Structure formats: structure tokens, C-alpha cells
Amino acid sequence: MRIAYAQMKISAGHPDVNTEKILRLIDEARTQGADVIIFPYMSISGTMISDNDLNKKSALNDLRYWMSEIISASQDIFVIFVAEYAFLPDVPQFAIIKNGKFIDERKFPVKIKVALDDEVFRGKGRLCLRFISVPFSFDRRFFDEEINRPVIHVGCVGIQNTGKTVYTFDGGSAVFNSRGEVVQVAEPFKECLNFIDLEKIDKMPALELPKISEAEKIYRAISFGVKNFLEQIGMKKVVVGVSGGIDSAVAAALYTKVVGAENVYLVNMPSKFNSSTTKNLSEQLAKNLGCKYFVVPIQESVDWTVKQLESVGFEVSSFVKENIQARDRSARILAAIAASVGGVFTCNANKAESTVGYATLYGDEAGFLSALADLWKYQVYDLARYMNEKIFGREVIPQGIIDIVPSAELSTAQNVDEGKGDPLRYDYHDYLFRAFAEINLSPEEILNWYACGELEKNIGCAEGLVEKYFPTAEEFIADLERWWKAFKGMGVAKRIQSPPILAVTDCPYGSFQESQNGWHFTKKYLELKNNLLAR
Amino acid sequence: MRIAYAQMKISAGHPDVNTEKILRLIDEARTQGADVIIFPYMSISGTMISDNDLNKKSALNDLRYWMSEIISASQDIFVIFVAEYAFLPDVPQFAIIKNGKFIDERKFPVKIKVALDDEVFRGKGRLCLRFISVPFSFDRRFFDEEINRPVIHVGCVGIQNTGKTVYTFDGGSAVFNSRGEVVQVAEPFKECLNFIDLEKIDKMPALELPKISEAEKIYRAISFGVKNFLEQIGMKKVVVGVSGGIDSAVAAALYTKVVGAENVYLVNMPSKFNSSTTKNLSEQLAKNLGCKYFVVPIQESVDWTVKQLESVGFEVSSFVKENIQARDRSARILAAIAASVGGVFTCNANKAESTVGYATLYGDEAGFLSALADLWKYQVYDLARYMNEKIFGREVIPQGIIDIVPSAELSTAQNVDEGKGDPLRYDYHDYLFRAFAEINLSPEEILNWYACGELEKNIGCAEGLVEKYFPTAEEFIADLERWWKAFKGMGVAKRIQSPPILAVTDCPYGSFQESQNGWHFTKKYLELKNNLLAR
């Protein structure tokens, strides 16, 4: 039995587009001599659709219409798909079609077993099918070592989004022999129709799967996600504000690779606080990438805003001036340039900044998509080095940008030439924030570990950093509380209004509910804190 | 048996604050001679908390600690509450406590029956308790006419939020006699401890409940919501951009009533397109309200931005200039003023604009809260008239603002003195958009109704409007498709980054998932369209 399995690109919410492709794939499979073709989970509608989209009669009738087109196209070939069952209760959930009608599983030439994601196969079939519905970022590979039967995994490629989160789907289609060894694997993130002969599976040699680094995995997912998201919203031109810092440099390099240098507009927007160092690094970056480069200073506009406000009686503190600069860059300049060229501008925030809201709303927190906001700062650096080495094969991101102290350059307190920068010590805070955001720990757990000297080991940062940055318990606690309050306070308020985030983990911001309820410290935390401070 | 039922204000995510209040209420009930006190649903933790907040050991232990404080405080009084059961499986879901321990329901002096929201009471108890967990905006009153037993409803007051949506809770606490008549009712939106003697309930006369208008209901909920949200985030000073239009005028009046004129900063930000008419109306509004009033023109800054962009080679179209104005007002001026005074600035968008994204991101779509974004334009007008008549007792919102054509005044095409304004005909589009957003209809249903002449009746707008605005099917369809695409396209993209919305209905934007998948027209819609156009 010759089996075709389609690692199809699904366009969520577009049954017309998906059906057209399904019909083409059925034709191709038939032409290539397949007896059966298998489609990924919910390939007509897609899985991530708006809550109300299918919840109406006209939409369900439409789905039935497209399904009927597929049913009509099943001449001389078995077509297998998991129907959009939640919405069409009268259609079999696991559908086998041939010659224009649903057929009973028992009439299929071999016994089939079906499972979704990591479900256990019950009983045994001659052919086991595993439908994969989870995105790439969930990072689950489902092996089937104890099945004693061949297993085919079928997944889709493409992107799907839930509004606040954009997920990439890498497919994950593969064939396993009865010993649980991979004998055929579809290229990740690539739409393709694959063929296998059921009888040959157990005679095929096990494949050695290539090991890839974390940076490579991230690069693949992010570049694929960005490319597909731009296509989906019909945009090609991308405006990136470049500061001479690492995040914007990585964004610039990434988008250049995805849409081509001719479609990327790099804009440096210096105020009086921006050093020649970072201005030169920005220019060097643009030269290396071959992108259009613009310098649009903001000092006059910032001064004018301050003057206008003071002229009607407001006092403008230096902290307020910092955020005026950030908003001037994004909401005044970048948004207008993007609109002028008929494109979009990017949000370059990383996950550490997003955790504690260390970004200005309508300023550097703005943009059409946050491609890097599910990456910790160290992962942004890793990605920079990876792209220089493997993607460009030369130093497109200047080493100076990788080496310089991270700084928003919004005041003299952040003078990079004096080695001053952000209030975040990323080699420690990356890990503290990951404990908050991904491991779901509270200050109570953190302080407990601190008290017994096990913090660094448990959160995964380098040994000695806690002692180095916080000589006393008082300093440690002040830092912990500062960022916990930021995480649960302004951080939440800012995330509510931030752009969609491209998922790399299974817990990007936006993928779970966050209520604007402020912070809380547990009774035990407060007791422990008092004990530590009283020592 | 003397029963106290606490219409308590719950602070979601703050078990320490809630427990302190619960202990005080227990004391008060005991002092006032109550035999039993009943608390609202999940009164220790609140219901709308961040997804991960209770999903950790330290948080559950903390909850247990606060629960133990309540248990210890139950000397000589029965304390009844619905435990935070989803998180503490070993604690009885419906808990009765006395003298420091959980007691069995069967040891309570009378038989109790419990229901949540609109659940049916099974069997009969001498005392029936209905715990109310849904917000005000769900607008469900639960009557118990066929119970044949007294029923006590217990609900909380306050606000709770899910990030994108802020819900108000009006309490809804009341006592019904065996005939299902209300005999006691707690004041909506007010925290209070109420008492009733179980034996007297059936002897009490039925209360005549006051009828209140929709505008009054909305005003109560919104003013309560805004007040409590500001308190919750610790803000008092409010900056409102006032254009001379209806939305900003209603926002200005609302916030003035809530925080007092001394805390409200009204800012008019004219460009060359703003008429003397609207400038004068803004000033009149500020005088009527007694608020601080500032005029901060944006023309110089807009011209400067255009000049800067052109100087580096970009072409700035008139459409791009429109949005530059909107962002200049919010992101440059209002955000900076709010930061200067240590306050917030408001988003004044209504639900019609939000539906189709007729607002500029980082411009008039920005702000700390959208207090009016769950109201259709006609409801904003109703609210204006209601506030003038009933809340202020005089014309604080000038009649000129109520009468003028709605206009963004961003170009000469929107000259109000020539009667020109927004592309929306609110008397029709309010109802079309409500059909999209609240009744969940698609263009297929709309076009079907249009074809058989039943559209106006079915969507609820005035008769004759369709014919008036769209003399031909072609014009009708062009309008329908324009706004459907806007609703499913840019509208979604903008809503993802818009501020939290104060809920008035049970389907404000942000309370359900919207994927950025673009628009789709069903096969049947396209057929019907072709038929209509071929006529």
C-alpha cells in the first residue's frame, strides 16, 4: 500500500484556500500512484481561528460545502483526514473517504489506529497514524518506541495565531518503523507531499537525525515565522529602528535575510544622549547588510515637546524626557515612515525587557510584531553570533554591537562610553525573570533558595553572580522586589497593549491570561524576609 | 436564625486584603447578633486572577494560611463560603465553619441548598443560597419563582479584570420569599453587610424594584468601573484629549464626576484642520466642567515630521499625514502630560470605531483604559444626554457637541462647518457592526436579509436607511465588504494592541479570541452577491 502524507501549509480561517490545495494534493498523490493520502489535523479550517468564526450557521454550511468538494474528489484514492469535528458533530471525527463517500474504518484494507499528539495508541493496527496539532514552540517530538507497528506522523506547516501570539508549525511529519526508529522524515518548515510504502517501512534503515543547536532552531523558527506573518498580512517593506544595540541589530539582520535588503529601511534616531560609538555601529550594520539607511534626529522634536509642555505650565522631569524620546522615535518617526512606504515597523523588545516592562508604551514597545520577545537577552546574543557565522558567513552584526554594554541611551546615566547602561544585569536577571515567567516561581521560592545558597544552581545562572551583584541580603531583596513589582505591575499593563509575539517557547507573553491585579507577597515570604533582614 | 450576607468588595489576587476584610465582617456580624454569615463566591482569592498565579505551591500554601485565619475567627458563628476549590481539592467546595473547624452540612441547624449563578436547586432545603459569580455586564438576574422556599442571593462588588477586559460587579445580593418575590435587596455597586431573619422572610412584603433606563445602568457601571480601576492602579489624575466631539466630551464629563474637576486635565490639540467651531466647543466644555484646560497645537510638530521625512527622501501622502496628527496628539502630547502630572490619559474610542479599526494605533487608540469602547455611538449620545439631565442637572456637555456631525477633522474632507465628517453613518453602521460583533452574523446573513428587504428590521436600525444610503445593490455590497474587511483585518490588528476595555455587554472586544487571519467570504455569499449584481 502506497501512502502519501501531506505536510501541508494550512491557512487558518480560509477553507476555500485550503480546499483548493487539498484538491491539488489529492490529484498529485493519485498521479504518483498513491492508494491513500493523509492530511494534517483540521486542514480545512485550521486550528487557530477567532472564537466566533465557526460559531454560526453560514460558516458551518460553508465548511460543509468545501468538505463536499473534497469528498467528490476522492475517486480511486482513500482520503484520510481529521474532520473539523467540534463544529460538525454529524461528520465522523476521523474520516476516511473514497469514491465520493465516507467509508467505514473496517472497510479500509488494513486496520488503522489513530492518535492525536501524545495520546496513547489503544490496541494495535497494521498502520498507526499520529496527527500532530501542536506548534513548533511546544518542542514535543512524539516517539513510538513500544508500538511494534509502523507509525506515520502527519503535521502541518505554516503559522497560526491567537491574536497576541504567533505560532510556527514545523510539520514534524515522519515515518517510524516497528522498532520506533525514524526511517523517513519531512524537512521541517517545508510544505511537501511525502510517499511511503507500508510494506517497506520495516525494511528501511534507521535515519541518523542531524543535531542542531538551540540558536539554529530558534533562527529557523523565527525567520520562517516572520516571513510567513509578513506574507499573511500582505506586507513586504520593513522599517527597523536601529540604535547600535544588539536587539535592533539582530532584528535588522533577520528581516534583511527574510525580505531582502532592498525592502528593509534602517533608521537611526539619535538624541543628544546617543554616542558616536552607537551611531557609527548602526551605520556599519547598515553597510554590512546593504540596507537603505536613514538618520532622523529627534532632539529638536523632543526639545519642542518639552517647550510646548512647559509653556502651558507643566514640569517635565528627566525621567519623563526619557520616555518622550522613546515615543518620539516609534510613534512619530517609525510609524510615519512605515506608512509612507506602505510597510510595517518592528518591535525589537526581548523577553527580559517584556517581563518587567523595561520599554516605553507607544515607544520601543510598539510595532507590528515582536519577533524577539520570546527570547532572553542571552539568546539574542547567541542568535547574533549564529547569524554572523552560519547565515551570513561574515560579521554583518559588528562585533562592537555584541561587545558594547546594553543601554537605552536615554540619559547621561546610560553613557555607553563610560560603560554605563541598562539597570538590568542580564547574566543574572535573564535567569531570575525566566524563573518568574517560565518556571512560574514566586519571590518565596527565590528567597528560600537565596537563604540556603542554592539560588544560582536552581535558576541556572553562573555561580558567584548573586554575591557579586548583591553583597547584602538587603540589596538582594530590594532588587527582587523591584522586579517582581515591575513584572506584576507595569509589566502587565504594558503587555496588554504590546504587539503580537512570535512564540519560541510554549509560554510567550500573551498566550496566558494576565490580570492587572498588582503584586502580592505571601505570608511566608514576608516572614523569611524579616528573618533575613534581622540577621 | 439571623443571617448576615456580605456584599463584599473583593480584591482579586490579594488574599491578605480580602481576609482582613472577611475577619472584620465576621466580627461585625457576630456583634450584630447574626448566627451565620455568608460570603460571596471565591472571596479570598477573587475569580479573575492571572493564569499562573495560583498554580504554584507557595500560592496555595498562602491561601491555606489565610483560610486558616478565617477558620480561627469562627467562634460562635457559622461562616459559610465557597472555597477556592479548583486549587485546593482537599477543602470542601462549599464550606461551613464554626468554632475553628469545618462542620458537616448535616450538622447545620437547617437544611441548606446551594447553587451557582443560574444552576437549578436540586431537592429542597429550608434555606437556599445562590452564589452569584458573573459580572454586572452579563445582565442576568436569577429569579427563583418555583422554589417554594426562601432564597438568598449573595454576590460581590468591585471590579475584576482579565487583562484586556475590566468587568464591574454590582453585587446582586437579595432575598426572595417562597413565592419568588424580592423582599430585601442590597444597593447595587455598594459594599454592605446585610441581615435577614430566616423565619421572617415569608412574612415580608414584596418590594417594588425601581425601573432604571439603559443610560442610567450604563452610567452607574461605567462610573463605578472607572473609579475603581483608577484606585486599583493607584492613579488619580486624568488627562483627556478633547476635540469638541461627543466621545471625548462624554469621557471628560465622566472622569470629572469620578475624580473631581481638580484632577482632570483637558487638552485640546488643534491642527490646521480643526475648526473654530470645535475649538470653541472644547473650551466651553472645560468651562462648564470647571476643569483645567490647555491648548497645545500640533501643526508645527506635524509639519516638522513631514519635513524631516521628506528631507531624507520619503513621500508623505495626505492619508499618512492624517495618522501623523493622531499619533502626535496621543503619543507625543497626552502621554507626556500624563507622565508629567503622574497620571494617566484616556482612550475615548467607542465600539463602532473599535469594530472597524477607525482609529489610529498609538494615536486615538492609545490610553490607560477604554471606558466607552463597549458602547455604540448612539449609546454615547444617550449617555451625554443622561449626564447633562440627571448627573449634572445642567448642560455641561454643550448641545453643540451633541448636534455637530461626528468628524475626526484630520483633513479638509472632514470639515465640520461644511457638514462633512467620518465615513461612518452611525444610525446605520452602529447596527450593522452590532450584527457583526454582538450577534455574530456574517455578510452572508446580512446580504440575505438585504435581498429580501428585511435587513433594517433584523438588525434593529430605522426603516429607510438602507435605501437612503445605498441606492443600488452595488453600493450596498461595497459598503458591506469595506467594513467586513476592516472588522476582520486592520480592526483585529489594532484591537490586539488597544487598551483594556470596560465591559458593559458580555462580549466586549478582548473578551474572546480574535486571530489575525484576515477576512473570508462564504461560497453562498459570493453566489448571492453575483446574483444581486447581475440583476
Interface residues (C-beta under 8 A of the other chain):
Chain A: S11 A12 G13 H14 P15 D16 G46 M48 I49 S50 D51 N52 D53 N55 K56 S58 A59 N61 D62 Y65 W66 Q160 N161 T162 G163 K164 Q232 I233 F294 V295 V296 E300 S301 W304 T305 Q308 L309 V312 G313 F314 E315 V316 S317 F319 V320 N323 I324 R327 D328 S330 A331 R332 I333 A335 A336 I337 A339 S340 V341 L361 Y362 G363 A366 F368 N440 L441 S442 E444 E445 K488 V492 A493 R495 I496 Q497 S498 P499 P500 F512 Q513 E514 S515 Q516 N517 G518 H520 T522 K523 K524 Y525
Chain B: S11 A12 G13 H14 P15 D16 G46 M48 I49 S50 D51 N52 D53 N55 K56 S58 A59 N61 D62 Y65 W66 Q160 N161 T162 G163 K164 Q232 I233 F294 V295 V296 E300 S301 W304 T305 Q308 L309 V312 G313 F314 E315 V316 S317 F319 V320 N323 I324 R327 D328 S330 A331 R332 I333 A335 A336 I337 A339 S340 V341 L361 Y362 G363 A366 F368 N440 L441 S442 E444 E445 K488 V492 A493 R495 I496 Q497 S498 P499 P500 F512 Q513 E514 S515 Q516 N517 G518 H520 T522 K523 K524 Y525
